Amino acid sequence: MSFPYRGETKDLNDAERALLPDSFVKLSDGYTHYQIGGQRNGRAVVLVHGFSVPYFIWDTTFAALTSAGFRVLRYDLFGRGFSDRPRIKYNMDLFIRQLRDLLDALNFQQVHLVGLSMGGPITTTFTVRYTERIRKLSLIDPVSKSGMPLSLLYKTALLPGVSELILGLVGTEGMVKGAAADFFDPQHIEVFQEKYRAQMQYRGFKRAILSTLRNKMVGAYPELYHQLGKLNKPVQLFWGRDDQTLPFSDSEDIVAAVPGIEFHPVENAGHIPHYEKPEIVHPLLIEFLNS
């Protein structure tokens, strides 16, 4: 029997998907919601979002890269956005399998990966496991050696026996407000919150979030970036100087672990500097892709 999470009133079925924007493809674990844009013969770039905010977080980046001539793919991780919420462990193997299956289904052979927050360890792990498929890797405020400090809501949501009750009954607005804390500049928050809520009406969202926490997807990755550093791949790193979700000081571990990394601190930006400071991040990202 499913736990009745408040606010989750719809199922992601064929009828509902027909009303939603962009495209869907059925993979081994369910349907994935995605969008492809740009020149068909352009260099392939794949954008991987973070813990709970779906692919709209790449709106300005998607537009900038497609305008610059790249072939760009963005998608919703399972459990987020309009992708399915399979009854499965939301762990690294699931997210790596989703990305691999998606690239295969859409015939993307070699790609440049861009990973934000939790998308950082996902794209880094994919690069380590499938090195031959990755040209370059860009990381934006990624979860790293120390892991993501959890808010009180998420800490209490992990308590045995009461976690579903807490997240199900009182977690909705707390999650919305917590996601909005990623910003340094409050002018973006209202529009962001409206878009964020859209995914929360579909059954399985909170179950997926809880499983992601329990499977330590935003936990510590003490060795991962050292493994990346041994591959001799071009790697780029952005970090908002005022990030309140993952402290700026975490960047030091990645810079130390990856020789030759191209590092860009972004002033007056929080956890999503590409969204708040596109005029700074996007030209540097495009230059890196073209170099």
C-alpha contacts under 8 A as a table, 3 or more apart, distances in Angstrom:
res1	aa1	res2	aa2	distance
3	F	164	E	7.29
4	P	8	E	7.75
4	P	168	G	7.21
5	Y	8	E	5.88
5	Y	164	E	7.93
5	Y	167	L	7.82
5	Y	168	G	4.34
5	Y	169	L	6.63
5	Y	203	R	7.79
5	Y	206	K	7.28
6	R	168	G	5.64
6	R	169	L	5.80
6	R	172	T	7.83
7	G	172	T	7.80
7	G	200	M	6.98
7	G	201	Q	5.64
8	E	200	M	6.25
8	E	201	Q	4.29
8	E	202	Y	5.08
8	E	203	R	4.83
8	E	204	G	7.61
8	E	205	F	7.81
9	T	201	Q	5.58
9	T	202	Y	6.09
9	T	203	R	6.36
10	K	201	Q	5.97
10	K	202	Y	4.70
10	K	203	R	5.91
11	D	16	E	7.38
11	D	202	Y	5.52
11	D	203	R	5.71
12	L	16	E	5.79
12	L	17	R	6.49
12	L	82	F	7.35
12	L	83	S	7.96
12	L	84	D	6.61
12	L	202	Y	6.49
12	L	203	R	7.65
13	N	16	E	5.30
13	N	17	R	6.09
14	D	17	R	5.13
14	D	18	A	6.23
15	A	18	A	5.31
15	A	19	L	7.03
16	E	19	L	5.42
16	E	20	L	6.77
17	R	20	L	5.15
17	R	24	F	7.87
17	R	82	F	7.97
20	L	82	F	7.97
22	D	33	H	7.40
22	D	34	Y	6.51
22	D	35	Q	5.67
23	S	33	H	5.80
23	S	34	Y	5.40
23	S	35	Q	6.04
24	F	31	Y	6.20
24	F	32	T	5.47
24	F	33	H	4.58
24	F	34	Y	6.06
25	V	31	Y	5.42
25	V	32	T	5.46
25	V	33	H	6.85
25	V	34	Y	7.91
25	V	102	L	7.87
25	V	105	A	7.83
26	K	29	D	7.87
26	K	30	G	5.51
26	K	31	Y	4.21
26	K	32	T	6.34
27	L	30	G	5.21
27	L	31	Y	5.84
27	L	32	T	6.96
27	L	98	Q	7.22
27	L	101	D	6.22
27	L	102	L	6.95
27	L	105	A	7.83
28	S	98	Q	7.84
28	S	101	D	7.34
29	D	86	P	6.67
29	D	98	Q	7.48
30	G	83	S	7.88
30	G	84	D	5.77
30	G	85	R	7.85
30	G	86	P	6.63
31	Y	83	S	5.83
31	Y	84	D	5.39
32	T	75	Y	7.08
32	T	76	D	6.61
32	T	77	L	7.40
32	T	78	F	6.95
32	T	82	F	7.50
32	T	83	S	4.53
32	T	84	D	6.41
32	T	102	L	7.90
33	H	75	Y	5.66
33	H	76	D	5.64
33	H	81	G	7.72
33	H	82	F	5.69
33	H	83	S	4.86
34	Y	73	L	7.12
34	Y	74	R	5.69
34	Y	75	Y	4.02
34	Y	76	D	6.43
35	Q	73	L	5.79
35	Q	74	R	5.53
35	Q	75	Y	6.34
36	I	71	R	7.19
36	I	72	V	5.56
36	I	73	L	4.57
36	I	74	R	6.70
37	G	62	F	7.89
37	G	66	T	6.08
37	G	71	R	5.90
37	G	72	V	5.30
37	G	73	L	6.73
38	G	42	G	7.23
38	G	65	L	7.65
38	G	66	T	4.24
38	G	67	S	6.87
38	G	69	G	6.00
38	G	70	F	5.56
38	G	71	R	4.62
38	G	72	V	6.08
39	Q	42	G	5.02
39	Q	66	T	7.13
39	Q	69	G	5.66
39	Q	70	F	5.94
39	Q	71	R	5.25
40	R	71	R	5.99
41	N	71	R	7.01
42	G	69	G	5.85
42	G	70	F	4.54
42	G	71	R	4.87
43	R	69	G	7.81
43	R	70	F	5.08
43	R	71	R	5.60
43	R	111	V	7.36
43	R	112	H	7.98
44	A	70	F	6.15
44	A	71	R	4.69
44	A	72	V	5.84
44	A	73	L	7.59
44	A	108	F	7.35
44	A	110	Q	7.17
44	A	111	V	4.97
44	A	112	H	6.21
45	V	70	F	6.84
45	V	71	R	6.14
45	V	72	V	4.84
45	V	73	L	6.24
45	V	111	V	5.57
45	V	112	H	4.71
45	V	113	L	5.90
45	V	114	V	7.38
46	V	72	V	5.91
46	V	73	L	4.78
46	V	74	R	5.84
46	V	111	V	6.77
46	V	112	H	6.23
46	V	113	L	5.01
46	V	114	V	6.15
47	L	58	W	7.35
47	L	72	V	7.62
47	L	73	L	6.29
47	L	74	R	4.89
47	L	75	Y	7.31
47	L	113	L	6.25
47	L	114	V	4.93
47	L	115	G	6.23
48	V	55	Y	7.62
48	V	74	R	6.60
48	V	75	Y	6.98
48	V	76	D	7.91
48	V	77	L	7.85
48	V	113	L	7.53
48	V	114	V	6.09
48	V	115	G	4.87
48	V	116	L	6.37
48	V	119	G	5.23
48	V	120	G	7.96
48	V	123	T	7.31
49	H	53	V	6.94
49	H	54	P	6.28
49	H	55	Y	6.02
49	H	57	I	7.14
49	H	58	W	7.66
49	H	76	D	7.46
49	H	77	L	7.52
49	H	115	G	6.23
49	H	116	L	5.20
49	H	117	S	7.15
49	H	118	M	7.17
49	H	119	G	5.17
50	G	53	V	6.23
50	G	54	P	7.43
50	G	115	G	7.60
50	G	116	L	5.40
50	G	117	S	4.91
50	G	118	M	4.35
50	G	119	G	4.73
50	G	120	G	7.72
51	F	117	S	7.02
51	F	118	M	5.31
51	F	119	G	7.45
51	F	209	I	7.91
51	F	218	V	7.54
52	S	80	R	6.37
52	S	179	A	7.78
52	S	209	I	7.16
53	V	56	F	7.59
53	V	57	I	6.65
53	V	80	R	7.19
53	V	81	G	7.51
53	V	179	A	7.44
53	V	196	Y	6.48
54	P	57	I	6.37
54	P	75	Y	7.82
54	P	76	D	5.42
54	P	77	L	7.20
54	P	80	R	5.71
54	P	81	G	4.87
54	P	196	Y	7.61
55	Y	58	W	5.69
55	Y	59	D	7.53
55	Y	74	R	6.36
55	Y	75	Y	5.79
55	Y	76	D	5.47
55	Y	81	G	7.10
56	F	59	D	5.20
56	F	195	K	7.70
57	I	60	T	7.98
57	I	275	Y	7.10
58	W	61	T	5.08
58	W	62	F	5.69
58	W	74	R	7.69
58	W	275	Y	7.39
59	D	62	F	5.33
59	D	63	A	6.38
60	T	63	A	5.12
60	T	64	A	6.13
60	T	274	H	8.00
60	T	275	Y	6.75
60	T	278	P	7.22
61	T	64	A	5.04
61	T	65	L	6.08
61	T	274	H	7.07
61	T	275	Y	7.64
61	T	278	P	7.43
61	T	282	H	6.80
62	F	65	L	5.39
62	F	66	T	6.09
62	F	72	V	6.75
62	F	74	R	7.74
63	A	66	T	5.37
63	A	67	S	6.06
64	A	67	S	5.22
64	A	68	A	6.26
64	A	282	H	6.87
65	L	68	A	4.97
65	L	69	G	6.59
65	L	70	F	5.65
65	L	71	R	7.86
65	L	72	V	6.93
65	L	282	H	7.94
65	L	286	I	7.06
66	T	69	G	5.29
66	T	70	F	5.14
66	T	71	R	6.37
66	T	72	V	6.28
67	S	70	F	7.41
68	A	286	I	7.53
76	D	80	R	5.87
76	D	81	G	5.53
76	D	82	F	6.68
76	D	83	S	5.68
77	L	80	R	5.59
77	L	81	G	7.46
77	L	83	S	6.54
77	L	95	F	7.03
77	L	98	Q	7.76
78	F	83	S	5.32
78	F	84	D	5.61
78	F	85	R	5.73
78	F	86	P	7.38
78	F	95	F	7.44
78	F	98	Q	7.82
78	F	208	A	7.96
79	G	82	F	7.98
79	G	83	S	6.25
79	G	84	D	5.88
79	G	85	R	4.27
79	G	86	P	7.28
79	G	204	G	6.72
79	G	205	F	5.40
79	G	208	A	5.13
79	G	209	I	7.19
80	R	83	S	6.01
80	R	84	D	7.67
80	R	85	R	7.49
80	R	199	Q	6.59
80	R	205	F	6.39
80	R	208	A	7.91
81	G	198	A	7.67
81	G	199	Q	4.87
82	F	199	Q	6.47
85	R	203	R	7.67
85	R	204	G	5.32
85	R	205	F	6.65
85	R	208	A	6.57
86	P	204	G	7.82
89	K	94	L	7.34
89	K	211	S	6.23
89	K	212	T	7.56
89	K	215	N	7.30
90	Y	94	L	6.10
90	Y	95	F	7.46
90	Y	208	A	6.55
90	Y	211	S	5.46
90	Y	212	T	4.87
90	Y	215	N	6.54
91	N	94	L	5.49
91	N	95	F	6.69
91	N	211	S	7.89
91	N	212	T	6.27
91	N	215	N	5.45
91	N	216	K	7.48
91	N	217	M	6.25
92	M	95	F	5.29
92	M	96	I	6.05
92	M	122	I	6.86
92	M	217	M	6.76
93	D	96	I	5.20
93	D	97	R	5.96
94	L	97	R	5.16
94	L	98	Q	6.12
95	F	98	Q	5.00
95	F	99	L	6.28
95	F	122	I	6.91
96	I	99	L	5.22
96	I	100	R	6.14
96	I	122	I	6.61
96	I	125	T	7.68
96	I	126	F	6.16
97	R	100	R	5.08
97	R	101	D	5.91
98	Q	101	D	5.21
98	Q	102	L	5.98
99	L	102	L	5.08
99	L	103	L	6.18
100	R	103	L	5.29
100	R	104	D	6.22
101	D	104	D	5.10
101	D	105	A	5.98
102	L	105	A	5.08
102	L	106	L	6.14
103	L	106	L	5.29
103	L	107	N	5.83
103	L	108	F	4.87
103	L	109	Q	7.07
104	D	107	N	4.98
104	D	108	F	6.19
104	D	109	Q	7.47
105	A	108	F	7.90
108	F	111	V	6.98
109	Q	133	R	6.29
110	Q	132	E	7.55
110	Q	133	R	4.46
110	Q	134	I	5.56
110	Q	135	R	6.54
111	V	133	R	6.32
111	V	134	I	5.19
111	V	135	R	5.81
111	V	136	K	7.51
112	H	134	I	5.81
112	H	135	R	5.28
112	H	136	K	4.86
112	H	137	L	5.86
112	H	138	S	7.85
112	H	289	L	7.71
113	L	123	T	6.40
113	L	134	I	7.13
113	L	136	K	6.48
113	L	137	L	4.95
113	L	138	S	6.23
114	V	119	G	7.93
114	V	120	G	7.72
114	V	123	T	7.12
114	V	137	L	5.95
114	V	138	S	4.64
114	V	139	L	5.80
114	V	140	I	7.57
115	G	118	M	7.51
115	G	119	G	4.33
115	G	120	G	4.35
115	G	121	P	7.67
115	G	122	I	7.30
115	G	123	T	5.68
115	G	124	T	8.00
115	G	137	L	7.88
115	G	138	S	6.40
115	G	139	L	5.02
115	G	140	I	6.15
115	G	142	P	7.21
116	L	119	G	4.65
116	L	120	G	5.23
116	L	139	L	6.10
116	L	140	I	4.72
116	L	141	D	6.15
116	L	142	P	5.72
116	L	272	I	7.80
117	S	120	G	5.29
117	S	121	P	7.82
117	S	139	L	8.00
117	S	140	I	6.38
117	S	141	D	5.27
117	S	142	P	3.91
117	S	143	V	5.29
117	S	271	H	7.89
118	M	121	P	5.89
118	M	122	I	6.63
118	M	142	P	6.08
118	M	143	V	5.52
118	M	217	M	7.01
118	M	218	V	6.15
119	G	122	I	4.90
119	G	123	T	5.95
119	G	142	P	6.93
120	G	123	T	5.39
120	G	124	T	6.01
120	G	139	L	5.68
120	G	140	I	7.00
120	G	141	D	7.58
120	G	142	P	4.46
120	G	143	V	6.17
120	G	144	S	7.95
121	P	124	T	4.89
121	P	125	T	5.76
121	P	142	P	6.79
121	P	143	V	6.39
121	P	144	S	7.15
121	P	221	Y	7.72
121	P	224	L	7.62
122	I	125	T	5.26
122	I	126	F	6.15
123	T	126	F	4.99
123	T	127	T	6.09
123	T	137	L	7.63
124	T	127	T	5.00
124	T	128	V	6.27
124	T	137	L	7.62
124	T	224	L	7.45
124	T	225	Y	7.42
124	T	228	L	6.80
125	T	128	V	5.05
125	T	129	R	6.14
125	T	224	L	7.13
126	F	129	R	5.12
126	F	130	Y	5.67
126	F	131	T	7.51
127	T	130	Y	5.27
127	T	131	T	4.88
127	T	133	R	7.63
127	T	134	I	6.06
127	T	137	L	7.85
127	T	228	L	7.47
128	V	131	T	5.47
128	V	227	Q	6.93
128	V	228	L	6.16
128	V	231	L	7.63
130	Y	133	R	5.70
130	Y	134	I	7.12
131	T	134	I	5.56
131	T	231	L	7.82
132	E	135	R	7.77
134	I	137	L	7.41
135	R	233	K	7.23
135	R	234	P	7.55
136	K	233	K	6.22
136	K	234	P	5.13
136	K	235	V	6.05
136	K	289	L	7.53
137	L	233	K	7.56
137	L	234	P	6.48
137	L	235	V	4.89
137	L	236	Q	6.33
138	S	235	V	5.73
138	S	236	Q	4.55
138	S	237	L	5.85
138	S	238	F	7.91
138	S	285	L	7.75
139	L	142	P	6.10
139	L	235	V	7.67
139	L	236	Q	6.09
139	L	237	L	4.79
139	L	238	F	6.26
140	I	237	L	5.91
140	I	238	F	4.78
140	I	239	W	5.95
140	I	272	I	7.41
140	I	273	P	7.71
140	I	274	H	7.93
141	D	237	L	7.61
141	D	238	F	6.18
141	D	239	W	4.83
141	D	240	G	6.94
141	D	246	L	6.96
141	D	251	S	7.81
141	D	271	H	6.22
141	D	272	I	7.28
142	P	246	L	7.81
143	V	146	S	7.64
143	V	147	G	5.58
143	V	148	M	6.23
143	V	218	V	6.30
143	V	219	G	7.59
143	V	220	A	7.42
143	V	221	Y	7.62
143	V	246	L	7.08
144	S	147	G	5.56
144	S	220	A	6.01
144	S	221	Y	5.27
144	S	222	P	7.16
144	S	225	Y	7.71
144	S	250	D	6.94
144	S	253	D	7.85
144	S	254	I	7.39
145	K	220	A	4.97
145	K	221	Y	4.62
145	K	222	P	4.49
145	K	223	E	7.55
145	K	250	D	7.23
145	K	253	D	6.86
146	S	219	G	7.28
146	S	220	A	4.85
146	S	221	Y	7.00
146	S	222	P	7.37
146	S	250	D	7.09
147	G	218	V	5.68
147	G	219	G	4.24
147	G	220	A	3.88
147	G	221	Y	6.76
147	G	246	L	7.93
148	M	218	V	5.50
148	M	219	G	6.07
148	M	220	A	7.48
148	M	245	T	6.93
148	M	246	L	5.91
149	P	245	T	7.17
149	P	246	L	7.21
150	L	153	L	7.88
150	L	154	Y	5.87
150	L	155	K	6.05
151	S	154	Y	5.38
151	S	155	K	6.20
151	S	178	G	7.90
152	L	155	K	5.01
152	L	156	T	6.10
153	L	156	T	5.39
153	L	157	A	6.06
153	L	167	L	7.69
153	L	171	G	7.12
153	L	174	G	7.08
153	L	175	M	7.99
154	Y	157	A	4.81
154	Y	158	L	6.52
155	K	158	L	5.50
155	K	159	L	7.24
156	T	159	L	5.40
156	T	163	S	6.66
156	T	166	I	7.29
157	A	162	V	7.23
157	A	163	S	4.12
157	A	164	E	6.84
157	A	166	I	5.85
157	A	167	L	5.71
157	A	210	L	7.37
158	L	162	V	7.91
158	L	163	S	5.21
158	L	210	L	7.52
158	L	213	L	7.71
158	L	214	R	7.11
159	L	162	V	5.88
159	L	163	S	5.23
160	P	163	S	6.16
161	G	164	E	7.55
162	V	165	L	5.24
162	V	166	I	6.22
163	S	166	I	5.28
163	S	167	L	6.16
164	E	167	L	5.33
164	E	168	G	5.53
164	E	207	R	7.83
164	E	210	L	7.97
165	L	168	G	5.08
165	L	169	L	5.83
166	I	169	L	5.60
166	I	170	V	5.74
166	I	171	G	6.43
167	L	170	V	5.81
167	L	171	G	4.33
167	L	172	T	7.30
167	L	206	K	7.15
168	G	171	G	5.93
168	G	172	T	7.44
168	G	206	K	7.18
169	L	172	T	7.57
170	V	173	E	7.43
170	V	174	G	7.32
171	G	174	G	5.09
171	G	175	M	5.92
172	T	175	M	5.36
172	T	176	V	6.49
173	E	176	V	4.91
173	E	177	K	6.05
174	G	177	K	5.22
174	G	178	G	5.94
175	M	178	G	4.98
175	M	179	A	6.14
176	V	179	A	5.32
176	V	180	A	6.37
176	V	193	Q	6.22
176	V	196	Y	7.03
176	V	197	R	7.13
177	K	180	A	5.06
177	K	181	A	6.47
177	K	193	Q	7.79
178	G	181	A	5.21
178	G	182	D	7.53
179	A	182	D	5.80
180	A	183	F	6.08
180	A	189	I	5.80
180	A	192	F	7.23
180	A	193	Q	6.76
181	A	184	F	7.73
181	A	244	Q	7.34
181	A	245	T	7.66
182	D	243	D	7.06
182	D	244	Q	6.65
182	D	245	T	6.29
182	D	270	G	5.80
182	D	271	H	4.90
182	D	272	I	6.51
183	F	186	P	6.40
183	F	188	H	7.54
183	F	189	I	7.33
183	F	243	D	7.96
183	F	269	A	7.12
183	F	270	G	5.07
183	F	271	H	6.38
183	F	272	I	6.82
183	F	276	E	7.49
184	F	242	D	6.74
184	F	243	D	7.53
184	F	268	N	6.70
184	F	269	A	5.25
184	F	270	G	4.63
184	F	271	H	7.83
184	F	276	E	7.79
185	D	188	H	6.70
185	D	269	A	7.41
185	D	270	G	7.98
185	D	276	E	7.31
186	P	189	I	5.42
187	Q	190	E	7.35
188	H	191	V	6.12
188	H	192	F	6.21
189	I	192	F	5.00
189	I	193	Q	6.02
190	E	193	Q	5.27
190	E	194	E	6.46
191	V	194	E	5.28
191	V	195	K	6.47
192	F	195	K	5.33
192	F	196	Y	6.12
193	Q	196	Y	4.94
193	Q	197	R	6.21
194	E	197	R	5.45
194	E	198	A	6.91
195	K	198	A	5.58
195	K	199	Q	7.93
196	Y	199	Q	6.33
196	Y	200	M	7.52
197	R	200	M	5.26
197	R	201	Q	7.35
198	A	201	Q	6.24
199	Q	202	Y	6.06
199	Q	205	F	7.34
200	M	203	R	7.67
200	M	205	F	6.04
200	M	206	K	7.74
202	Y	205	F	6.39
203	R	206	K	7.91
204	G	207	R	5.08
204	G	208	A	6.01
205	F	208	A	5.23
205	F	209	I	6.32
206	K	209	I	4.91
206	K	210	L	6.06
207	R	210	L	5.20
207	R	211	S	6.19
208	A	211	S	5.08
208	A	212	T	6.08
209	I	212	T	5.08
209	I	213	L	6.39
210	L	213	L	5.18
210	L	214	R	6.22
211	S	214	R	4.98
211	S	215	N	6.04
212	T	215	N	5.23
212	T	216	K	6.45
212	T	217	M	5.71
212	T	218	V	7.83
213	L	216	K	5.18
213	L	217	M	6.16
213	L	218	V	6.75
214	R	217	M	7.86
216	K	219	G	4.70
216	K	220	A	7.86
221	Y	224	L	5.64
221	Y	225	Y	7.70
222	P	225	Y	7.54
223	E	226	H	5.34
223	E	227	Q	6.45
224	L	227	Q	5.20
224	L	228	L	6.44
225	Y	228	L	4.77
225	Y	229	G	6.10
225	Y	254	I	6.20
225	Y	257	A	5.84
225	Y	258	V	6.70
226	H	229	G	4.96
226	H	230	K	6.61
226	H	254	I	8.00
226	H	257	A	4.88
226	H	258	V	6.50
227	Q	230	K	5.42
227	Q	231	L	7.09
228	L	231	L	5.54
228	L	232	N	7.78
228	L	233	K	7.74
228	L	257	A	7.95
228	L	258	V	6.68
229	G	232	N	6.34
229	G	233	K	7.64
229	G	257	A	5.79
229	G	258	V	3.98
229	G	259	P	6.05
230	K	258	V	7.53
234	P	260	G	7.76
234	P	261	I	6.98
235	V	258	V	7.85
235	V	260	G	7.76
235	V	261	I	5.22
235	V	262	E	6.34
236	Q	261	I	5.73
236	Q	262	E	4.60
236	Q	263	F	5.98
236	Q	264	H	7.95
236	Q	288	F	7.63
237	L	261	I	7.13
237	L	262	E	6.06
237	L	263	F	4.78
237	L	264	H	6.12
238	F	263	F	6.10
238	F	264	H	4.87
238	F	265	P	5.81
238	F	266	V	6.85
238	F	273	P	7.68
238	F	281	V	7.73
239	W	243	D	7.60
239	W	248	F	6.48
239	W	251	S	7.12
239	W	264	H	6.62
239	W	265	P	5.04
239	W	266	V	5.85
239	W	271	H	7.41
239	W	273	P	6.98
240	G	243	D	5.25
240	G	248	F	6.78
240	G	265	P	6.05
240	G	266	V	4.72
240	G	267	E	6.27
240	G	268	N	7.13
240	G	269	A	4.70
240	G	270	G	4.85
240	G	271	H	5.79
240	G	272	I	7.00
240	G	273	P	5.43
241	R	248	F	5.67
241	R	265	P	6.11
241	R	266	V	5.62
241	R	267	E	5.28
241	R	268	N	6.49
241	R	269	A	6.05
241	R	270	G	6.61
242	D	247	P	7.81
242	D	248	F	7.04
242	D	267	E	7.29
242	D	268	N	6.25
242	D	269	A	5.54
242	D	270	G	4.73
242	D	271	H	7.47
243	D	246	L	5.87
243	D	247	P	5.70
243	D	248	F	6.16
243	D	269	A	6.80
243	D	270	G	3.90
243	D	271	H	4.57
244	Q	247	P	6.11
244	Q	270	G	6.47
244	Q	271	H	6.69
245	T	270	G	7.96
245	T	271	H	6.12
246	L	250	D	7.17
246	L	271	H	7.01
247	P	250	D	5.73
248	F	251	S	5.79
249	S	252	E	5.75
250	D	253	D	5.81
250	D	254	I	7.32
251	S	254	I	5.38
251	S	255	V	6.23
252	E	255	V	5.17
252	E	256	A	6.11
253	D	256	A	5.18
253	D	257	A	6.13
254	I	257	A	4.96
254	I	258	V	6.09
255	V	258	V	5.54
255	V	259	P	7.16
255	V	261	I	6.38
255	V	263	F	7.36
256	A	259	P	6.94
258	V	261	I	5.73
266	V	269	A	6.08
266	V	273	P	6.66
266	V	277	K	7.84
266	V	280	I	7.72
266	V	281	V	7.89
269	A	272	I	7.13
269	A	273	P	5.17
269	A	276	E	6.27
269	A	277	K	6.85
270	G	273	P	5.95
270	G	276	E	7.81
272	I	275	Y	5.55
272	I	276	E	6.55
273	P	276	E	5.03
273	P	277	K	5.35
273	P	278	P	7.24
273	P	281	V	7.14
274	H	277	K	5.36
274	H	278	P	4.88
274	H	280	I	7.79
274	H	281	V	5.40
274	H	282	H	6.90
275	Y	278	P	5.76
277	K	280	I	5.51
277	K	281	V	6.27
278	P	281	V	5.08
278	P	282	H	5.34
279	E	282	H	6.09
279	E	283	P	6.86
280	I	283	P	6.29
280	I	284	L	6.86
281	V	284	L	5.41
281	V	285	L	6.10
282	H	285	L	4.96
282	H	286	I	6.03
283	P	286	I	5.14
283	P	287	E	6.03
284	L	287	E	5.08
284	L	288	F	6.14
285	L	288	F	5.13
285	L	289	L	6.24
286	I	289	L	5.07
286	I	290	N	6.17
287	E	290	N	5.16
287	E	291	S	5.96
288	F	291	S	5.21
